């Protein structure tokens, strides 16, 4: 049972007796619904950012591997790090 449905239940019970309270409760429910939507959008954005970051890390690893193959002559001046994608 979500927070919105709990508030709806509270509104159904209390709003019957006090129209001012019902209006206030509806405003709260609207605000909570708006915040829930905003949180969902932010969670979606975070997933997209994670995916983009994982892609960048994979590309970095491929680039490092290609550079290592080209530099078979011996150790290079730079250090090679392996990035771990979780």
C-alpha positions as CSV (number, residue, x, y, z in Angstrom):
1,X,0.0,0.0,0.0
2,X,1.6,3.2,-1.2
3,X,1.7,6.5,0.6
4,X,-0.7,8.0,-1.8
5,X,-3.3,5.3,-1.1
6,X,-2.9,5.7,2.6
7,X,-3.5,9.4,2.3
8,X,-6.5,8.7,0.1
9,X,-7.9,6.5,2.8
10,X,-7.3,9.1,5.4
11,X,-8.9,11.7,3.2
12,X,-11.9,9.5,2.6
13,X,-12.5,9.1,6.4
14,X,-11.7,12.6,7.6
15,X,-12.8,14.6,4.6
16,X,-16.4,13.5,5.1
17,X,-16.7,15.6,8.2
18,X,-14.7,18.7,7.3
19,X,-14.6,20.1,3.7
20,X,-11.7,22.5,4.6
21,X,-9.7,19.5,5.8
22,X,-10.6,17.6,2.7
23,X,-9.4,20.4,0.5
24,X,-6.2,20.6,2.5
25,X,-5.7,16.8,2.3
26,X,-6.2,16.9,-1.5
27,X,-3.5,19.5,-1.7
28,X,-1.2,17.3,0.3
29,X,-2.0,14.3,-1.9
30,X,-1.4,16.3,-5.1
31,X,2.0,17.5,-3.7
32,X,2.9,14.0,-2.7
33,X,1.9,12.6,-6.1
34,X,4.0,15.3,-7.7
35,X,7.0,14.5,-5.5
36,X,6.6,10.8,-6.3
37,X,6.7,11.5,-10.0
38,X,9.7,13.7,-9.5
39,X,11.6,11.0,-7.6
40,X,10.7,8.5,-10.3
41,X,12.1,10.8,-13.0
42,X,15.3,11.3,-11.0
43,X,15.6,7.5,-10.6
44,X,15.3,7.1,-14.3
45,X,17.9,9.8,-14.9
46,X,20.3,8.0,-12.4
47,X,19.8,4.7,-14.4
48,X,20.7,6.5,-17.6
49,X,23.7,8.1,-16.1
50,X,24.9,4.7,-14.7
51,X,24.5,3.2,-18.2
52,X,26.4,6.1,-19.8
53,X,29.2,5.8,-17.3
54,X,29.5,2.0,-17.8
55,X,29.7,2.6,-21.5
56,X,32.5,5.2,-21.0
57,X,34.4,2.8,-18.7
58,X,34.1,0.0,-21.3
59,X,35.4,2.3,-24.0
60,X,38.3,3.3,-21.7
61,X,39.2,-0.3,-21.1
62,X,39.1,-1.1,-24.9
63,X,41.3,1.9,-25.6
64,X,43.8,0.9,-23.0
65,X,43.9,-2.7,-24.4
66,X,44.5,-1.3,-27.9
67,X,47.3,0.9,-26.7
68,X,48.9,-2.0,-24.9
69,X,48.8,-4.1,-28.0
70,X,50.4,-1.3,-30.0
71,X,53.2,-0.9,-27.4
72,X,54.4,-4.5,-27.3
73,X,58.0,-3.2,-27.5
74,X,58.2,-2.9,-23.7
75,X,56.9,-1.1,-20.7
76,X,55.4,2.3,-21.3
77,X,55.9,5.5,-19.4
78,X,52.3,5.6,-18.3
79,X,50.5,3.3,-16.0
80,X,47.6,1.2,-17.2
81,X,44.6,0.9,-14.9
82,X,41.7,-1.5,-15.3
83,X,38.3,0.1,-14.6
84,X,35.7,-2.1,-13.0
85,X,32.1,-1.7,-14.0
86,X,29.6,-2.8,-11.4
